[in-house]
Amino acid sequence: MSRPRGFSDLAGQRVGIWGLGIEGRAAQRALLAVGVTPVLVDDARLDDPDVLVTTEGGLEALATCQVVLKSPGISKYRDDVEQLRHAGVNVTSALAVWLAGTDRSRVIAVTGTKGKSTTTSLITFMLGTIGIPAVSAGNIGVPPYDPDADLGAQMIVLEVSSFQACDIRDSPAIVAITSLGEDHIDWHGSRENYHRDKLSLTHAEGEHTTLLANSAELTQRESEFGGEVRISGSDEAKLATSLGLLGEHNARNVSLALAVTSHVSRHNLETTRAAVEENCTSYSALPGRFSLVCERDGVSFIDDGLATSPLPVIAALQICGDSPVSLLVGGFDRGVDYQGLVDAISNRSAKTQIFTFGPAGKRIAELCESGDSLSFDTFEEAVRAACARTSSGFVLFSPAAPSFDEYKNWLQRSLHFRDVVWSPGTELNRRPAHYE
């Protein structure tokens, strides 16, 4: 069949859903709403008799479908995905189907190696300050195709991962790019594939504007981006601080969000900035992004749990400046190059203790030439050791790797970090309200 333009195009078709996480269950509800009862398949054995296991007849069931909506977690480079495509099955994603059938003039897509969630939340907030109702969706909120989602706002600000970008064929009106480093090599197979898949969103069909953060890593590759390419203005360090966001990378995120908001509203930057400044105290920074957990005896405990690749960890170390840092790094090893992070650590003038955990932590420890590195079997052991051995500066939990070796997701790991920090004998001086 031709490429489906929305879920209604799938009515009367045999459709499979491959992966029954949050996105898969939302896609199931969307299909049921148009009268399609999908074939359900997951790589894991779920407590659901209607879901087939991929290796136990599930793949064969998917091969009988005309369209398969694949979970973002299933790499398009897997052999079984290629097998389905060779069999004539249209393997795509629920997000791609939704975008093809929606009013894309209402959609702003935000992607990048780091800064996606913060920039998405900033754009949503800034649009509201100038009277344009907006809602965050995608990775930061709910899947936009979920029938239960409230997308009645004028604009939809969509956080898009590299897993999702490579399946999208219809471009939103605006694509905002925050950064371009290295991540998810285990999924994409190589750095080159990762960059191509990430940038593919800017080459999707339809007229659109591509707004780039003003950084050398992006501006030097300007010719590789599709759409009408524009570069945001200089960093907004003062405004970022007013919004409760620290660091050079957040100053760029704020600048990019301002540029997007100004472009959508057709207000100049000065007018947009003034509206944001007037309302900045009502912005709530997202947890897990260099968030202060507590301060105790001259030590600041920082949860930067969403820093699951090297670049944001390097940025976090820069925020710490010349203060001593006890850095907690590690987790699930997805094969990224950690040499740049190790170099950044070794180039710090201040004392930097490294506490590693998990497979990724083990590899980072092996790269470190400094003797000031300790490895632990579990995350909790590493946190307790860092707390005990730090007398000043920062205990910085900025893992540079995902949580899947020990935890269900990043939030569960961040909550455990706070629980350990807040355990008996570690009374707080300050506990942010959004952690209550």
C-alpha positions, 0 to 999 in steps of 0.5 A: 500500500502507499504510505499511510497519511494518518491513522484513518488510512490504516482502516481495513488494513492488517496492521502490527504493533512491534513493541508494547511500551508507552508508544506501543500502547498509545498506537494500539488505542489510536488503531482501535479508534479507527476500527483496527485490531492490531497484531501485537508483538514484543521482544519480551514476554509480557503478562498479556496473552494477546502479545506474541513474543518476537522469536516465538511466532511474533515475527512470522505474524508481523510478516502477514501485515501490510503495515507494522508500527515499530517501537522507537527502541527497535533499531531499523538496522536489525536483521529481523526489521530488514527481513520484514521490509524485504517481505514487502511489509511497510515498517514505519512508526506511529509518530510518522503516520501521525505526522503525515496526517496532521496539520504540520503547520502546528508542529515544532519538532526539537531534536539534538544529542543534548538539550532536547527536553529543556528546549522543548519545555522552554519553547512551550513556556515561551510561546505561552508568555506571548499568548500562543497556547502550546503543549509539549509532546513526544518524549517529553510528554505523551505520544501525540497520536494517543487518543487520550492526549489533549492537543487542543493547544495552538502549537504542538512542541514535539521532542523527537529522538534519533530513533524516531527521526529516521522514520519521519517522511513529512516535516513539521513546520519548524525543526529545531536542532540543539546539538550534534554529538555522539549517542546511541551507537548500539542502535544506529551502528555507527557515528555516521549513521547516527548523524545521518538519522538525526539530520534526516528530520531536516530533509523530510518532505514539505517546506519547513524552517530549520533553526540551529543552535549557535554552536560551532558543531552545528554552524560548521555543518550548516550545508548538511541540513535541509529546509530553510536554515537559520541560526539562532542568536548569541547565547542568552546567559542572563535570561537562562540564569533568570529561568533557573538554568545554568551553564553555557549549553543552557544559554544556547538552549534559551537562545534557540527557544527564543529564536523559535518563539520569535519565528512562530509569533512573528514578534522580534527578539526584543519583544519576545525576550521582554515577555519571557523576562516578565514571566521567568519566575513561573518557569519550572526547570525539568528534573534530572537536568543539573538539578540541585538535590541538596546542599550540606556541609559545603557540598552541593549534590546535583542530579544530572541523571538525564545526561546519558551521553558524554556531551552533557557530562562535559557541559556539567563539568564546565558548570562546576568551574574550578570547584572540586567534583566527585563525578558519578558515571556509568550504567548500560554500555551502548558503545559510545566513545568516552575518550572525549569525556576522559580528556575533559576530566583530566584537563580540569584544574580542580580535583576530580574524583571519579566513582564508576558503576555498571559496564559503561563505568568499567570502560570509563575507568579503564580509560582514566589514567588518573589513580583518583578513580574507584569502581563499584558493582552497583550504583548505590555503592558508588553514591554512598562512597562519593558522599562519604569521600566528598568534603567540598564542591560537588557530588555530581551524578551525571552518568554519561550512560543509560540506566538499563543495566540496573533500572527501568528508566532514568527517573528510577535511577535519579530517584534512587540517587536522591533517596541515598543522599536523603537517607538517615544521617544526611539531613537537608539544608534545602529540598526543592519543592518539585521533589516532594 
